[in-house]
Amino acid sequence: MKTPVQLSLTQADGTPRKVIVEPVLEEDDNGGLQNTGVYKIYKDAFDDESALFTEPLEINDINDELADKDNPDYLGKITITDNDKWKYEGELLGNDEQEQVLKYINE
């Protein structure tokens, strides 16, 4: 997965939670983008009919992103290791929601 996706997760109480899953990429020796196994998760707007802008940032563009710790929409991150183990860093997604994100990533 090399571009962000919008997902609708089912929370423990059966209500939907819309999220954006953003893969963290790094540049390889040939200038291509490679997946790092880290996925940041953010709240998504409800029923706004918007589409994600998924073009990569140009090298010389200024990165003025809000730090995750300061972003009220940040829900945490999932890191997948080489041996298919994973770790969630955050407090807002339940176990079932984490597994729904992993299922999508692994498809």
Secondary structure, DSSP 8 states (H G I E B T S, - for coil): --S-EEEEEE-TTS-EEEEEEEEEEEE-TTS-EEEEEEEEEEE--SS-----------TTS------GGG-TTEEEEEEE-TTS-EEEE-SSS-HHHHHHHHHHHH-
